[in-house]
Amino acid sequence: MMREVDERFLNALDGFIAYISQVEGLSPETVRAYSSHLEAYGAWAARAEANALNPTMPELRRYLADLRRGGYAPRTVSAHLSALRTFARWLKLEGIADPQAVFSLVTPKIPKSLPKTITAAQMDSLLAAPDATTPEGMRDAAILELFYATGARISELARLDLEDVHAGNKTVRLFGKGSKERIVPVYRRALDKLMRYVESGRPELLAAAGRTETPGTWHPLFISARGNRMDANAIRYRFKALARKAGIPHDISPHAMRHTFATDLLAGGADLRSVQELLGHASLSTTQIYTHLTPERLKSAVAQAHPRA
């Protein structure tokens, strides 16, 4: 008979999830992923009769072997182990446990893969996909233009409020991982689409839903037909629908807009530090992957700047 998941583990997991969401301010998507990975680990520990809070190295090797036997890709295995390490550090910090063996686990090597981007022709088709004569179409057009204009993560767009849009200086304020704030400039076309939605489409959506807003409070920028804030899943659903309409390959996700934003900036001559700041990357090494997508730009830079070129 399989043991039930250790109650001490479940209580500790509840505390950890509350900490990373409320104190660390991690995105809802990251919190859900950590919760899912650690719940799976707790269930495995119960089945394997392992100590979930203080696992031994032999137990952790069995856990790793079971993940591999389960057909998980190296990147997925790495995500599970990352969640477990972060949890272990919190357990030690809180004095609940000291799972030293977790820190000795070796993360599997992940083959490097370049991020998918959208071609110029595909981007033109995608941006033209919304029916801008309807309130929903105005909203969708503004969402797509902002994706491409700012390189925002989908969670960052979902968190936008009306008050984060500064039409006068053509910028929007985004809140990234850990609620880190950054100001990103917006080009004229995107701002025009955004303001048309704000001034026409959004009020129509509110009126159709019978919703009113209280002055002096924060108001969500992108709202559904019911007048509620669109979360990341709702925005993803609209993106996929518009991508299908535009004939974009099904494996292109909203995050490809962010990759395309970065790649196009570098191809146009932007420096890596500026792109890092615009994307909200904590480390320049994260941004450097985009240099692999623009070899011609780099060749041109060498040709123009190197004294021996």
N, C-alpha and C positions, 0 to 999 in steps of 0.2 A: 504494500500500500504506500502510495507516494506521500511524503510529508507535506504539510502545508507550509507556505512561505513564512519564514521567521517573522514574528510580529515586531521584534526589535528592528529588523531590517526595514519593514514597511513604515514604521514610525520615523526612522532616520531618513528614509527616502522622502517622506512628506515634508520633513524639515528642510532637506536639501533643495527640493523643488521650489518651496516657498522662498528660500534664500536666493537662488539664481534668478527667480522671476521678479522678486520684490526689491532685493538689495542690489544684486548685480545688474538687474535690468536687461537680461538677455531677451532676445526676441521670442514671441510666442512659438515660432517654428522651432527654434533651438530648444526651448523648454520642453516642447512636446517630444522632440527627438530624444533628448536625455531621459525623459520619463519613460518612453517606450523601451529604450535600450536597457535601462536599469530594471524595469519591471520584468523584462525577458531574462535578465541575468538572475534576478531573485527567484524566478520560476525554475530556472535551470538549477540553481543551488539547492532548491527544495528537492527536485527530482534526483539530483546527484548526491544528496545528503552531505553537501558541502557547507562550510561556514561562510555565509554570505557577507558578514561584516569583517571577518578576519580570515580570508581564504589562504590556504597554504599554496606554495608554488606548484606541487603536484596537482592540486585541485584546479588551479588556474590553467595549467597545461591541458587538463581534460576539457575545461571550458573552451579554450582556444581550438582544440581539436574538434569539439562538437560543432562549433561555429563553421569550421571548414567543411566538416562532413555534411553540414546542412546546406552546403552549396553557396554560402555567402561569398561575395566578391571581396578581394583584399580591401577595397575602399570601405565597404560596409563593416568588415571585421575591425578595421582601424577606427571607425566611428563608434562602435560598441566599446572598444578598449579605451578610447578617449573619454567617453562618458564615465566609464568605471574609474579611470584615474582621477578625473575631476571630483567625483563622488568621494574617492578615497582621501584626497587632500582635504576635503571639507570635513570628513569624519575625524581626521587627525586634528584639524584646527579646532573642532568643537569638543575634542576629548572623548568622543564616543568610542572610537576604535583607532588602531594604528596598523592598518593593513599594508605592511612594508612590502610584502611579496608583489602587490599590484604594481608598485613602482619599478620592479625589475623585469616586468613583461616587455618583450621586444615587439614593437609594432611591425606588422608585415609591410614589405616594400610595396608601394603603390606605383604602378606604371604611370608615367607622366602623360597626360592627355591635354591637348590644346582645347580651350573653350570654343564652343560652337558660336559662330557669328552669322549675321544676316547680310546677304548681299544687297547692293544698292537697289537692284531691281525688285528684290523681295521686300525691302523696306518701303519703297514707293507704293507697292501694292498693298502692303499692310496698313500704312498710314491713310490710304484712300478707302479702306474697307468700311469704316463706320458710315452710317446714314446720318449725316450731320444736319438733316432737316428735322430730326426728332430729338427730344430731350436726352434719351438714352444714347443716341448717336453722338450728340455734342459731348456728353460725358466720356464716352469711349474714345472719341477723337482726342480729347484732352489727356486721357490716361496714356494713350500710345505716344503722343507727342512728348509728354513729360518723361516717360520711360527713356526715350531716345535723347531728349534734351539734357537730362540730368544724370543718367546712368544710375538711377535710384534702384535699390533693392525693392522687391514687391512689398515687403513688410513696411518699408519706409513710405511708399506711396499710400498704403492703407492707413498709416498713422497721420497723414497730413490733415491739418485743419485749415479752414479758410484763412485764419490769421497767420499762417505760415507762408502765404503768398504775398509778395511785395511787388505789386505791379509797377510802382513808381521807379524802383531801381532794377527791375527785371530780374529778380532773384526769388528763390524759394528756400525755405529753411527745412532741412531734413534731419531726422534723428536716427542715427545708425546703431550699430551694436554697442551695448552698454549705454544707450541713450546719449551717445556722443553727438553733439550738434555740429552741423556744417552748413554754410551758405553756398548755394550753387547758382550761378547765373543761368538765365533761360533765354534762348534766342527768340526773336520777334514772332516767328510763325507759331511756335509753341505757346508763347504768351497770349497771342491772339485767340488761339483755340481754347486756351484755358479760361480767358476772360469771357468769351462767348458762352461757355458752359456756366460760369459763375453768374453771369448777368441774365441769362435766358434759360438755359437747360435746367440748372439746379432749382431755381424758383418754380419751374413747371413741375418738376418731380415732387417737390415738397407739397405743392398745391394739389396735385393728383392723389397724393397719399394722405391728404387732410392733415398735414403736419405743420406746426408753427414752431419757431425757435425763439428762445428767451434771449433778449438783448443782454450783453455783458458776459455771456458764457462762450466757451469754445465750441466751434461748430465743425463737424467733419466735412472735409472737402468733397470726397466722392461718396455719393449716397445711392442706395438702391431704389427701385420703383416703390418700395414701401417707406422710403424716407429715412432708412437706417444707414449707418456707416457701412461701407463695403469693406469686408475683411480681406485678407490676402487670398483666401480661397475663392471669393466672389470675383476678385480682379483677375485671378488666374483663369477662371472659367470664361470670363469675357474675352481674355486674350486668346485662349484656345479657339473660341468660336470665330473670332475675327481672323485668326491665322488660317483656319480652315477655309473661310470665305475668300481669303487672299491667295489660296493655293500654296501656303507655306508648309514645308515638311512637318509632319506630326511631332518629330523629336525636337523641334525648336520650342524652347520654353521662354517665359518672360525674362529669365535671367540672361538670355541671349541678347536682349536689348542692352543690358549693362555691358556685356562683353563687346558688343558692336560699338557702343559709345566710346569705350576706352581705345579700341583698335583704331577707330576712325580719327580720334584726336591725335594719336601717335602718328598715324599715317599723314596727317595734315601738318605735322611739325611741332606738336605740343611736347613739352619736356616731361620726363617721367615723374618728377616731383609734383608738378601741377596735376597730372592725372591721378597720382596717389591721393592728393588732397581732395580732388573732386569726387573720387570714389569712396573716400572715407576709410582707406586701408591704414591699419596701424603700422604695417611694415612695408618698406619699399620692395622687399623680395616678393610680396604677394602681387604687386603691380607688374613686376618684371616679366611675368609670363606673357604679357601682351606684346613684348618686343619680339617674340618668336613669330608673331603673326604679321609683322611688318618688315620683312627682310629688305625689301626694296627701299624703304625709307631709311634704314640704317646704312645701306650701301651708298645712298645719295648723300647722307650726312658725312660719311667718311670722304667721299669724293670731293665734297665742297670744303671740308674743314681741315683734312690732314695735309700737312706740308709736303709730303711725298706722293700724294695722290695725283 
